[in-house]
Structures are given as structure tokens and as C-alpha cells.
Amino acid sequence: MPLILASNSASGGYNVANSLRFNSASSDNLSRTPSASNRKTWTFSTWIKFTRTGSNQGLLVAGASYTEFGYLGIKIGNGDYFDVGMGTGIFRRTTQLFRDVSAWYHFVVGFDTTQATASDRVKVYVNGSQITDFSISNNPTLNTDYGLNSNALTTVGRNSESAGEYFNGYMAETYYIDGQQLTPSSFGQTDPSVPSSGIWQPKAYTGTYGTNGFYLQFKNSASLGTDSSGNGNTFTVNNLTSVDQSTDTCTNNFSTLNLLANNEVPNGNTFSYSDGALTFKGSAGTDTSQMMTVGTQAVSTGKWYWEAKLISVGSDIPGIGILNTEANFNVQNAYPHNSSVSAYGYTYMSNGQKSNNGTDAAYGTSYTTGDIIGIALDMTNNKLYFSKNGTFQNSGDPTSGATGTGAAYTVQSALTYFPACNLRFYPSAGEWSFNFGSPSYAANSYTDGAGFGNFSYAVPSGYYSLNTKNLANFG
């Protein structure tokens, strides 16, 4: 199978500018009720980056009730499998599970009940390859009409039949082709510049759409459900706003937080992630633990910048900084548990302190709810800087090079570092919202030198946002 477009890959050629960030907590979805058309033959193609696992999530679903032929759904199931089914059963359920939260997947479903060979009536493809291994496989009845293309509620990003089952994640390059059963080659290709890489990439679709066909580019922030096919099959936008338009796409993959660290910890303390795995919140029980999460992209060379907004404080001001790979980071417990490693984590604390492996020292000024902390990591000169609302602390100058003017720390050149933050849980916990260049909150459109990012404050000269194109060019 071709590789998914992951956190360490780049994409050239065809460029996808925008995706749409769906958040289940705010019941985000798109909806429309089309006219009745060809209910036997169609193709659905979309690129997805997940920010939730272990739950039912509707991708494209038609029908307001689970009746045999009036409902059809394309979903991710609560076991992280991919499903194509009707109200009374499943046509295809993959044995393959989809849990990589750092990468984009390309899904294609080709449906055609007129096919004489029963197994050809539903075809599922992931990253350009046809899936043939299913835990459940049933074939539609020959020449039967099913739910999609019926005059019924059709939703993108939720199960139309259910009040829940909302999608959490990013969706890009979303096509629905009415009247044709197509293959992935209509929508993607192996990287033509390096065919041996096996990297699957999007390409422009040049065919026809049919009556109810649509193409969602998510390029109009004022009308995120706009159909770009020319058919005018625009969707109603439900709960999504302009800030949900993202530049994290299948051709330039931005860092998010690692939601695989979302695991219950002692005495009821829990993590939660939202807003496209950019917001990290603690829910406090009775344990005083400090817990940590990290980003999905790490660096060992180059100069990098990101921001984080403190949403809520809790009982203790949460820290922000970096974590190195020698910290023996326990993803399941979301905590660096090898304290014998020197300098495992750096945090910029609220009371004008910096903390290195539990040792505090004076640094900077305090911060609180609503403040935005900028982090500038210079792996060329092994220095780390922090800003508060655009002002680098201790007269820090991230462009000072080897002199490291005002740097909070000298980092270890032999190590790889992740963005990180921590929360103290008892009796209440805090919340951070990160901006790696495509934020979930309103920013001021400052970009890095490569033209990427949407930051609240100016990016220091020579520093770059964390995404695959920058990692390929400057990492």
C-alpha cells in the first residue's frame, strides 16, 4: 500500500490550500437534502486526518432513519475500522484500523449495484490501494436503489440518523460523483517526482459530477459548504465558523497534539483534546499529578516557532515548553517518567520562573488566562526562547545566534524535541490551545518566512512553523 502523507513527508505539485476542522463538542457538520437521482451508482472520495479514536464518526451519511434502503452511511466505527453500510447491516467493514493521528488518509468508496459480479458492487480504497480484507463483507442486491442520492437528509461530518456520531478531525478534497463508480486514480497518484517513494498524493479531478455530485474545497471561509463542482450543490453549515477553515491539509501536514496520550490517570484525572487536537484540557480528580502532552512533529535541526494560548488556569498555572526524546515519554500515561535523564522537559511557569527537570529559576514575567506564549526553538545554536504576548522575555533575541541573548535554556544538540505542555490536576486543571500555524482561535495572520502560518505575533526571522513542507526544506 502507498504510504500515507505523514509527519515526516513533503508533497509537491498539486496543492490543497484548505481543509475543514470538525469538532464533535460543538456538533459541527454540513447538511443538505438533494433531489432524488441515481441511487445505484456513485463514488465518494475524501482526505482525512483523525483527531479522535474509539468512537463512531459519520463521514457521509444519507437518510434520517435506519430503514433498509432509505439509509446509507460511510463512517468510522468505534473500533477505528472503516464502514460502508445501510440501516439493517454492513456492506464492508475493514479489518484494517485507522489510528495514526499524525497523518492524512485518502478514502475512496465506489458503489454500483448494476455490477454483475456481486463483489464489485462496493469497492473500498485507502491511499490508492483497494482493500480486500474485511471483517464483515456483504454485497448489495443487484440493481437495487439505496440511500445516497435519495431525497433525504444528507450529512458530511455526522451520522444523519443519530443525534451524535460527529466526526472529529480534518477533511479536505471531498468529492461525491453521481452516476459513476471510479477508482482512486481519478483523485490521486503516487508522487510523480519520486515514484519509488510510494507516497500517495492528491491530484485534480477532471471528470464530470452528475446531478447531485459535489466538490468541497472549503476555500470560502464565509461559506464553508460551498460546492465547487459547478452544480451548486452547496451544503448548509452547522456550527462551523471561519476559524474552522484550516491550512492543515493533505499536501502540507501541520503538527497537532498527540491525542494517543489521552489516557485516564490516577484518581479520576483525565485528559481531553478538542479543536482538531489543538486544545488540551485536564479534568481533575483527587490526584496532584502534573501531566503532560506532546506534539506530533519533533525536530533536531533548524529553527522553529509556535504559540499557545492559555484558556483556563485551574489550581496551578500550567507550563509550556518542550520535551526531549530521552525523557522516556510514556504515551499511555502521558508523563515523562524517567527523572534520571537530565533536562527532560522545559516549562515557562506563571510565577516568573523556568523549570528544568523540576528545578526552578527566575525567568520572565507571570502569565494568565488569555495570554499567548510564543516558543522559539533554535536547534542551530541550541537555544530556547519564550515570549509573552509578542515580547520575548529577559530581553530575549531569538535571532542573536550563538550568543543566545536572553535565552531561557541551552538545549542539547544530540536530542530531538517535541512541543509540550503540562497541567497540574488537583483540585482543578487548566487548558492550553496550541497554534502550530493553523490555529483554532482567531490570530493576526503573521506568517513565517516561507509564507506559512497564521500567528498572533510576528515570527522571528529565520524561524518556521511546524509542517511537512517546512520540515522537508529547513529541518
Number of C-alpha atoms within 10 A of each C-alpha: 12 17 18 21 26 23 23 16 18 21 20 12 12 12 15 19 18 24 27 31 31 29 25 20 12 13 18 21 27 20 21 18 17 20 12 14 17 18 20 24 26 25 24 24 24 21 22 24 28 24 27 23 21 13 16 23 26 26 24 23 27 30 27 18 15 18 14 14 17 20 25 32 26 22 25 25 21 13 14 20 22 23 23 25 21 24 17 12 14 17 19 24 23 21 16 14 14 18 17 17 24 23 22 26 23 27 20 25 22 21 24 25 24 17 18 11 10 15 14 16 23 23 21 24 17 22 26 27 17 16 17 14 12 16 11 14 18 16 15 24 13 15 15 13 20 23 26 29 28 23 16 21 20 27 24 25 28 30 27 28 21 12 9 15 22 26 29 30 23 28 30 29 25 22 23 22 23 23 22 19 21 20 20 24 13 14 22 19 18 20 20 14 10 9 11 10 12 18 22 25 28 26 19 12 15 8 9 14 21 17 18 22 23 25 25 25 22 26 20 13 17 13 16 24 26 22 20 16 21 13 14 14 20 21 22 17 18 14 13 22 15 16 16 25 24 25 25 30 25 32 26 26 26 28 28 29 28 23 29 20 21 20 14 15 18 12 12 13 23 18 24 16 23 22 24 26 26 24 23 26 19 25 20 24 18 13 16 17 18 16 22 27 28 27 23 21 22 21 18 19 20 19 26 25 25 24 27 25 24 22 18 19 20 20 15 18 23 27 24 29 27 24 27 27 14 18 20 15 20 14 17 13 18 23 20 22 13 13 13 10 14 13 20 22 27 26 23 30 23 19 14 15 18 22 21 15 16 13 10 14 13 14 20 23 15 14 20 15 15 14 15 23 25 28 24 27 30 26 23 13 20 21 25 24 26 30 23 20 16 16 15 20 18 17 13 19 20 29 16 13 13 12 12 20 16 20 24 24 18 15 20 16 14 12 14 17 27 20 29 22 26 28 30 25 26 19 15 19 27 24 24 26 23 29 28 27 29 27 28 22 17 13 16 10 15 16 19 22 15 14 10 21 27 23 26 25 21 15 25 17 11 16 22 28 30 31 26 25 22 22 22 12 10 15 18
